[in-house]
C-alpha cells in the first residue's frame, strides 16, 4: 500500500480546485458572449388626414319654465299649502291671502243689491198703477215719466252693484295662487302673516318636464358645433342625446360665449342647476399617425421619440425617430415626424431597449371571438 504525504495531498487539492474553477469560468464566459434578444410588441403606422380633439363645453341644467309666482293684489298671507321640494299639478292651490275684508265687502254689496231691488219692485208697482189710472184719465203723464226714470236709475244701480260684486269675487279668486303648470317648488319666499305687495314673489315653481341645458360655446367653435348635427350631453354619470332648440344670438358678457339651448329627453333624471357637459369632436386638418401613448419616450430639448423597427442582416433592429406630439388623449397620441406610413414601431417597453439593439417581433394575436354564455352560470367574479 502506497501512502501519500501531507504536502503532496495539499498540493493535489489546490490543483484540483483551480482546475474546476477555471472550467466554470470558461463556461460563464461562453454564456456571456451569447447576446440576449428581447421580444417586442409592435404597432403598424397608418397615416390619417386629420384627427379629432375631444372637447367638452360646460353649462347647466335649467327647467323649461321657471316662474316666481306672486299675488296680483296686496294682502296678508293666510294659508301656505306647499313648501320647498313639493310636487304640484296644474291648478293646485299654493298660497292664500286673508279674505275677511273681501267677504265683508261682498256682504255689503249683496245688501245694497237687495235694497235697490226692493225699491225697483216698488217703482214697478207704482208705474203699473199710474198707467192703469192714466187709461181711466186719472193720472198725469209727468208722474209716469218720473217713475219710468226712477226705474231706469235703479236698474243701472243694480248693474253697477253686480259689476262691483263680480270684481269683489274676482279679487277673492285672485287671493289664491294656483300652479300654472306641473312642477316642483324650488323656493318659498314668504311665511304666515307676511304682508305682501302685488307682484312680489312668494314661491318659485320649476316645470318638471321639458328640461333644458344651457351651454356656452366659444364664437370660433359655433360653426363646428352646428355642423355636428347630433349632440350628446353628459350630466353626472349619464349621457343623454339632446336636440338643439336655439343657437343663441348674443355673446355673454361674463364668458364671452354664445349660449346654446338644448332640450333633454323627457325621462332624463336631472336636477335644475346641475352641471352639464357637451361632447364635441373638434376636427383638426393635420395629417399624422395615431400611436399608443406607451410608444413615446422623452427626447432631447423637449422633443419626443419613438423606436422604429428596421430590417438589417442580423434581424429587426431598433432605430430612434424624432416626432412631434400633436395631441394626446387617454392611452393614445397623434404624432407627425420622421416616420412613414406602414412602418412598424415598438408599442411598449421602451425602457428595456436602446437604438441599434436587435430584437424579435412578437406575433400579433387576433382577439378571440366572444361566445354566448348562460347568465345563470356566471357570478360576480366572472368565472
C-alpha positions in Angstrom: 0.0 0.0 0.0 1.3 3.4 -1.1 0.9 6.3 1.3 0.5 10.0 0.3 2.3 12.5 2.4 0.5 15.6 3.7 2.4 18.1 1.5 1.5 16.1 -1.6 -2.1 15.9 -0.6 -2.4 19.6 -0.1 -0.8 20.3 -3.5 -3.3 17.8 -5.1 -6.3 19.6 -3.6 -5.2 23.1 -4.7 -4.6 21.8 -8.2 -8.0 20.2 -8.4 -9.8 23.3 -7.2 -8.0 25.5 -9.6 -8.9 23.2 -12.5 -12.6 23.1 -11.6 -12.8 26.9 -11.1 -11.1 27.5 -14.4 -13.6 25.3 -16.2 -16.5 27.0 -14.6 -15.2 30.5 -15.5 -14.7 29.4 -19.1 -18.3 28.2 -19.3 -19.6 31.5 -17.9 -17.6 33.5 -20.4 -19.0 31.4 -23.2 -22.6 32.0 -21.9 -22.0 35.8 -21.5 -20.9 36.0 -25.1 -24.3 34.9 -26.3 -26.4 38.1 -26.8 -29.9 38.3 -25.2 -32.5 39.1 -27.8 -35.7 40.7 -26.5 -39.2 40.2 -27.9 -41.2 43.4 -28.5 -44.8 44.3 -29.4 -45.2 46.4 -32.5 -47.7 48.8 -33.9 -48.1 49.5 -37.6 -48.4 53.2 -38.6 -51.4 54.2 -40.6 -51.5 57.7 -41.9 -54.6 59.9 -41.2 -55.5 63.0 -43.0 -56.9 64.6 -39.8 -57.7 64.0 -36.2 -60.4 64.9 -33.8 -59.8 66.6 -30.4 -62.4 65.5 -27.8 -63.7 68.7 -26.2 -66.3 69.3 -23.5 -68.1 72.6 -23.0 -69.7 73.1 -19.7 -73.2 74.5 -18.9 -76.1 73.8 -16.6 -79.5 72.2 -16.4 -82.4 74.6 -16.4 -86.1 73.9 -16.2 -88.1 74.7 -19.4 -90.3 77.0 -17.3 -89.3 78.8 -14.1 -91.8 81.2 -12.5 -91.6 83.4 -9.4 -95.3 83.4 -8.5 -96.9 86.4 -6.8 -100.3 87.8 -6.0 -102.0 90.4 -8.2 -103.1 92.4 -5.2 -101.8 93.4 -1.8 -102.7 91.4 1.3 -101.6 89.3 4.3 -100.6 85.6 3.9 -103.2 83.4 5.5 -102.5 79.9 4.2 -99.5 78.2 2.7 -100.3 74.8 1.1 -96.8 73.9 -0.2 -93.1 74.0 0.8 -89.8 73.6 -0.9 -89.5 70.2 -2.8 -93.2 69.6 -3.1 -94.5 68.4 -6.4 -97.7 70.1 -7.6 -100.1 69.7 -10.5 -101.6 72.4 -12.7 -104.4 74.1 -10.8 -103.3 73.1 -7.3 -103.6 75.9 -4.7 -100.2 77.2 -3.4 -100.9 80.2 -1.1 -104.0 82.2 0.0 -104.3 85.7 1.3 -106.6 86.8 4.2 -110.0 87.4 2.6 -112.1 88.7 5.5 -112.3 92.2 4.1 -113.4 90.9 0.7 -116.1 88.7 2.4 -117.4 91.8 4.3 -117.4 93.9 1.2 -119.3 91.2 -0.7 -122.0 91.1 2.1 -122.4 94.9 1.8 -122.8 94.7 -1.9 -125.4 92.0 -1.7 -127.3 94.0 0.9 -127.3 97.1 -1.4 -128.5 94.9 -4.2 -131.4 93.7 -2.1 -132.3 97.2 -1.1 -132.3 98.5 -4.6 -134.2 95.5 -5.8 -136.9 96.3 -3.3 -137.0 99.9 -4.5 -137.2 98.8 -8.0 -140.1 96.5 -7.2 -142.0 99.4 -5.6 -141.3 101.7 -8.6 -142.6 99.0 -11.0 -145.8 98.6 -8.9 -146.4 102.3 -8.8 -145.7 102.6 -12.5 -148.2 99.9 -13.3 -150.8 101.6 -11.1 -150.2 105.0 -12.7 -150.6 103.5 -16.2 -153.9 102.0 -15.2 -155.1 105.3 -13.8 -154.0 107.1 -16.9 -156.1 104.8 -19.0 -159.1 106.0 -17.0 -158.0 109.6 -17.2 -157.0 110.0 -13.5 -153.2 110.2 -13.8 -150.8 112.7 -15.3 -148.2 111.8 -17.9 -145.5 113.6 -15.8 -146.0 111.1 -13.0 -145.5 108.2 -15.3 -142.3 109.8 -16.7 -140.9 110.3 -13.3 -141.5 106.7 -12.3 -140.0 105.5 -15.5 -136.9 107.5 -14.9 -136.6 106.1 -11.4 -136.9 102.6 -12.7 -134.0 103.1 -15.1 -131.9 104.6 -12.4 -132.5 101.7 -10.1 -131.8 99.2 -12.9 -128.5 100.9 -13.6 -127.6 100.8 -9.9 -128.3 97.1 -9.8 -126.0 96.6 -12.8 -123.3 98.7 -11.1 -123.6 96.7 -7.9 -123.4 93.4 -9.9 -120.2 94.5 -11.6 -118.8 95.6 -8.2 -119.7 92.3 -6.7 -118.1 90.5 -9.7 -114.9 92.4 -9.1 -115.0 91.5 -5.5 -115.4 87.8 -6.3 -112.5 88.1 -8.8 -110.3 89.6 -6.1 -111.4 86.7 -3.9 -110.3 84.2 -6.6 -107.0 86.0 -7.1 -106.4 85.8 -3.4 -105.3 82.2 -4.0 -102.2 81.4 -6.1 -102.6 78.2 -8.1 -100.0 76.3 -10.0 -99.9 77.3 -13.7 -98.3 74.0 -14.7 -97.0 70.8 -13.3 -93.8 71.3 -11.4 -91.7 71.3 -8.2 -91.5 74.1 -5.6 -87.8 75.2 -5.6 -88.1 78.1 -3.2 -90.5 79.8 -0.8 -90.1 83.5 -0.1 -92.9 84.2 2.5 -94.2 83.0 5.8 -97.5 83.0 7.6 -98.7 86.5 8.4 -96.4 88.3 6.0 -97.9 91.3 4.3 -97.0 91.2 0.6 -97.3 93.7 -2.2 -98.8 93.0 -5.6 -96.2 91.2 -7.8 -93.7 90.4 -5.1 -92.5 86.7 -5.4 -93.9 84.2 -2.9 -92.8 80.9 -4.3 -90.6 79.7 -7.3 -92.1 76.9 -9.4 -89.9 74.8 -11.8 -91.6 72.8 -14.5 -90.8 69.1 -14.1 -90.8 68.4 -17.8 -89.2 70.0 -20.9 -85.9 70.4 -19.1 -83.2 72.2 -21.0 -79.4 72.5 -21.0 -77.8 75.9 -21.5 -74.1 75.7 -22.6 -71.8 78.5 -23.7 -69.9 77.8 -27.0 -66.8 79.9 -28.0 -67.5 82.1 -31.1 -64.9 80.3 -33.2 -66.4 76.9 -32.5 -70.0 77.7 -33.2 -70.0 76.7 -36.9 -68.3 73.4 -35.9 -70.9 72.6 -33.2 -73.7 73.4 -35.6 -72.3 71.2 -38.3 -72.2 68.2 -35.9 -76.0 67.7 -36.3 -76.1 65.2 -33.4 -75.2 66.1 -29.9 -74.6 64.3 -26.6 -74.7 66.0 -23.2 -73.2 64.4 -20.0 -74.9 65.1 -16.7 -73.3 63.4 -13.8 -72.5 59.8 -14.9 -75.2 59.7 -17.5 -75.1 60.8 -21.2 -78.2 62.0 -23.0 -78.9 62.7 -26.7 -80.2 66.2 -27.0 -81.9 68.4 -29.6 -80.8 72.0 -30.3 -83.5 74.5 -29.5 -81.7 77.8 -30.1 -78.1 78.5 -31.1 -78.3 81.9 -29.4 -77.8 85.4 -30.9 -75.7 87.3 -28.4 -72.3 86.9 -26.7 -72.4 86.6 -22.9 -70.8 89.4 -21.0 -69.2 87.1 -18.5 -67.9 84.1 -20.5 -67.7 85.8 -24.0 -69.5 82.8 -25.4 -72.8 82.2 -27.3 -75.5 80.4 -25.2 -76.8 77.3 -26.9 -80.1 75.8 -25.6 -80.6 72.0 -25.9 -83.7 70.0 -24.9 -83.2 66.9 -22.7 -85.2 63.7 -23.1 -88.4 63.5 -21.1 -87.0 60.7 -19.0 -83.8 62.4 -18.1 -83.1 62.2 -14.3 -81.5 65.6 -13.8 -81.9 68.4 -11.3 -82.2 72.1 -12.0 -78.7 73.7 -11.8 -76.6 70.5 -12.3 -73.5 70.9 -14.4 -73.8 69.6 -18.0 -71.1 68.9 -20.5 -71.5 68.9 -24.3 -69.2 66.5 -26.1 -67.7 67.9 -29.2 -65.2 66.3 -31.6 -63.1 69.2 -32.9 -61.6 68.0 -36.2 -58.1 69.3 -37.0 -56.9 69.3 -40.6 -53.4 67.9 -39.8 -52.1 64.6 -41.2 -50.2 62.2 -38.9 -50.4 58.9 -37.1 -52.2 57.5 -34.1 -49.8 55.6 -31.8 -50.1 54.1 -28.3 -49.1 56.6 -25.6 -46.7 53.9 -24.3 -44.8 54.1 -27.6 -43.4 57.6 -26.8 -40.3 58.4 -24.8 -38.7 61.7 -23.9 -36.2 63.1 -26.3 -33.7 66.0 -26.1 -34.7 69.6 -25.9 -38.4 68.9 -25.2 -38.9 66.6 -28.2 -40.4 63.1 -28.3 -39.0 59.9 -29.7 -40.4 56.6 -30.9 -38.5 53.4 -31.6 -39.0 52.1 -35.1 -38.1 48.6 -36.2 -36.0 48.3 -39.3 -34.5 45.2 -41.0 -30.8 44.6 -41.4 -28.7 41.5 -42.0 -28.8 40.4 -38.3 -32.6 40.8 -37.9 -35.0 43.5 -36.7 -33.1 46.5 -35.3 -34.3 49.3 -33.0 -34.0 52.8 -34.6 -34.7 56.0 -32.8 -37.0 58.5 -34.6 -37.8 62.1 -33.5 -41.5 63.0 -33.7 -43.8 65.9 -32.8 -46.7 65.3 -30.4 -49.8 67.0 -31.7 -52.5 65.6 -29.4 -52.8 63.0 -26.6 -55.9 61.5 -25.1 -56.3 58.7 -22.7 -54.0 55.9 -24.0 -53.2 57.2 -27.5 -51.4 60.1 -29.1 -51.4 61.7 -32.5 -47.9 62.4 -33.9 -46.0 63.5 -37.0 -42.3 63.4 -37.8 -39.6 61.2 -39.2 -41.9 58.2 -39.8 -43.7 56.8 -42.8 -47.0 55.1 -43.5 -46.8 51.3 -42.9 -43.7 51.3 -40.7 -43.6 49.2 -37.6 -42.9 50.9 -34.2 -42.4 49.4 -30.8 -45.6 49.7 -28.8 -44.4 49.5 -25.3 -41.5 48.5 -23.0 -39.1 51.2 -24.4 -37.2 51.4 -21.2 -35.6 48.0 -21.9 -34.3 49.0 -25.4 -31.5 51.1 -26.9 -31.1 52.2 -30.5 -29.2 49.6 -32.6 -30.4 46.7 -30.5 -31.5 43.5 -32.3 -35.0 42.3 -31.3 -37.6 39.8 -32.3 -41.2 40.8 -33.1 -44.0 39.1 -31.2 -46.7 37.7 -33.4 -49.9 39.6 -33.5 -52.6 37.5 -31.9 -56.1 38.2 -33.2 -58.7 38.8 -30.4 -60.9 35.9 -29.6 -64.5 35.9 -30.6 -66.8 36.3 -27.6 -69.1 33.3 -27.2 -72.6 33.5 -25.7 -72.7 32.5 -22.0 -75.6 31.4 -19.9 -76.2 34.2 -17.3 -77.3 31.6 -14.8 -73.8 30.1 -14.8 -72.0 33.3 -14.2 -71.2 35.0 -10.9 -69.8 38.4 -9.7 -66.2 37.3 -10.4 -66.9 36.4 -14.0 -65.9 32.8 -13.6 
